[in-house]
């Protein structure tokens, strides 16, 4: 019951504030939270090119970026490289999605309808793939049924 009361009180305060305004609430208004998933939010995300367009964007990271003046996928893609790895990964994703990045590669495939599609990718320097050891003679000679211990699967 306490959670219900808190949520109900918050909802009532929000609706009271909304009804007291002369103009409608605008997307991104302070104090108004967006889920980013419902049909209305999806429409507004596309219309405003919101940070939620970036694949992997979390609401908490979006809030931090907005506090620093970054509100759109385009602004994220254009800002100087970030120092922290999470924001840097999101920047690269935004650059790929806006077409401003130079991808490391592109893979072409046929979807289930038979249409040719392609997807581009970048491997970040700080990515864990870069830290994997190179192929060694010992592991390259394993058969598909052997494990590194010599046991069969």
C-alpha positions as CSV (number, residue, x, y, z in Angstrom):
1,X,0.0,0.0,0.0
2,X,2.8,2.6,0.7
3,X,4.1,2.3,-2.9
4,X,0.5,2.7,-4.2
5,X,0.0,5.8,-2.1
6,X,3.3,7.4,-3.1
7,X,2.6,6.8,-6.8
8,X,-1.0,8.0,-6.5
9,X,0.1,11.2,-4.7
10,X,2.8,11.8,-7.4
11,X,0.2,11.2,-10.2
12,X,-2.3,13.6,-8.6
13,X,0.4,16.3,-8.1
14,X,1.4,15.9,-11.7
15,X,-2.1,16.1,-13.0
16,X,-2.9,19.1,-10.8
17,X,0.2,21.0,-12.1
18,X,-0.8,20.0,-15.7
19,X,-4.3,21.2,-15.3
20,X,-3.2,24.6,-13.8
21,X,-1.1,25.4,-16.9
22,X,-2.5,27.3,-19.9
23,X,-0.3,25.6,-22.5
24,X,0.2,21.8,-23.0
25,X,3.2,20.0,-21.6
26,X,6.0,19.9,-24.1
27,X,8.3,16.9,-24.6
28,X,11.3,17.1,-22.3
29,X,9.6,19.5,-19.8
30,X,11.3,19.5,-16.4
31,X,9.7,17.4,-13.9
32,X,7.9,15.2,-16.4
33,X,9.2,11.7,-16.9
34,X,8.9,9.8,-20.2
35,X,8.9,6.0,-20.4
36,X,10.2,6.1,-24.0
37,X,8.4,2.9,-24.9
38,X,4.7,3.7,-25.3
39,X,3.3,4.8,-28.7
40,X,3.1,8.5,-27.7
41,X,6.7,8.5,-26.4
42,X,8.0,6.6,-29.5
43,X,6.4,9.3,-31.7
44,X,7.9,12.1,-29.6
45,X,11.3,10.4,-29.5
46,X,11.4,10.4,-33.4
47,X,10.0,13.9,-33.7
48,X,12.5,15.4,-31.3
49,X,15.4,13.1,-32.3
50,X,15.6,12.3,-28.6
51,X,18.6,10.6,-27.0
52,X,16.4,7.5,-26.6
53,X,16.9,6.9,-30.3
54,X,20.4,5.7,-29.5
55,X,20.5,1.9,-29.2
56,X,21.5,1.0,-25.6
57,X,20.6,4.4,-24.1
58,X,19.3,4.1,-20.6
59,X,17.0,6.6,-18.9
60,X,19.6,7.4,-16.3
61,X,22.3,8.1,-18.9
62,X,19.9,10.2,-20.9
63,X,19.2,12.3,-17.8
64,X,22.9,12.9,-17.2
65,X,23.5,13.9,-20.8
66,X,20.5,16.3,-20.7
67,X,21.9,17.8,-17.5
68,X,25.0,18.6,-19.6
69,X,23.0,20.2,-22.4
70,X,22.9,17.1,-24.8
71,X,19.3,16.5,-25.8
72,X,19.4,14.8,-29.3
73,X,21.1,11.9,-31.0
74,X,22.7,14.5,-33.3
75,X,24.2,16.5,-30.5
76,X,25.6,13.3,-28.9
77,X,27.1,12.3,-32.2
78,X,28.7,15.7,-32.8
79,X,30.1,16.3,-29.3
80,X,33.8,15.8,-28.7
81,X,34.9,12.3,-27.6
82,X,33.8,11.6,-24.0
83,X,36.3,10.4,-21.4
84,X,34.1,7.7,-19.9
85,X,33.7,4.5,-21.8
86,X,29.9,4.3,-21.5
87,X,29.3,7.7,-23.0
88,X,32.0,7.0,-25.6
89,X,30.2,3.8,-26.7
90,X,26.9,5.7,-26.9
91,X,28.6,8.4,-29.0
92,X,29.9,5.9,-31.4
93,X,26.5,4.3,-31.6
94,X,24.9,7.7,-32.3
95,X,27.5,8.4,-35.0
96,X,26.8,5.0,-36.7
97,X,23.0,5.7,-36.5
98,X,23.3,9.2,-37.9
99,X,25.7,8.2,-40.6
100,X,28.5,10.4,-39.4
101,X,30.9,7.6,-38.3
102,X,33.3,5.7,-40.5
103,X,32.5,2.1,-39.8
104,X,35.1,-0.6,-39.4
105,X,33.1,-2.8,-41.6
106,X,29.7,-3.6,-43.1
107,X,27.9,-6.9,-43.4
108,X,25.3,-7.6,-46.1
109,X,22.6,-10.2,-45.5
110,X,19.2,-11.2,-46.8
111,X,16.3,-10.9,-44.4
112,X,13.4,-13.4,-44.2
113,X,11.5,-11.5,-46.8
114,X,14.3,-11.9,-49.3
115,X,15.3,-8.2,-49.1
116,X,19.0,-7.3,-49.1
117,X,20.0,-5.5,-46.0
118,X,23.3,-4.3,-44.5
119,X,24.5,-3.4,-41.1
120,X,27.7,-1.4,-40.3
121,X,29.8,-1.8,-37.1
122,X,32.7,-0.3,-35.3
123,X,35.0,-2.0,-32.8
124,X,36.0,0.5,-30.1
125,X,39.6,0.5,-28.8
126,X,38.4,0.0,-25.3
127,X,36.1,-2.9,-26.3
128,X,36.7,-6.2,-24.6
129,X,37.3,-7.9,-28.0
130,X,40.5,-6.0,-28.3
131,X,41.8,-7.4,-25.1
132,X,41.3,-11.1,-26.2
133,X,44.6,-12.9,-26.8
134,X,45.6,-13.7,-30.3
135,X,45.1,-17.1,-31.8
136,X,47.8,-19.6,-30.6
137,X,49.0,-22.8,-32.2
138,X,47.5,-24.8,-29.3
139,X,44.0,-23.5,-29.6
140,X,44.0,-23.3,-33.4
141,X,44.6,-27.1,-33.7
142,X,41.6,-28.1,-31.6
143,X,38.9,-30.0,-33.3
144,X,35.3,-29.0,-32.8
145,X,34.8,-31.9,-30.3
146,X,37.8,-31.2,-28.1
147,X,38.2,-28.8,-25.3
148,X,41.5,-27.1,-24.3
149,X,41.8,-29.8,-21.6
150,X,41.7,-32.5,-24.3
151,X,38.3,-33.8,-23.2
152,X,35.7,-34.5,-25.8
153,X,32.3,-32.8,-25.6
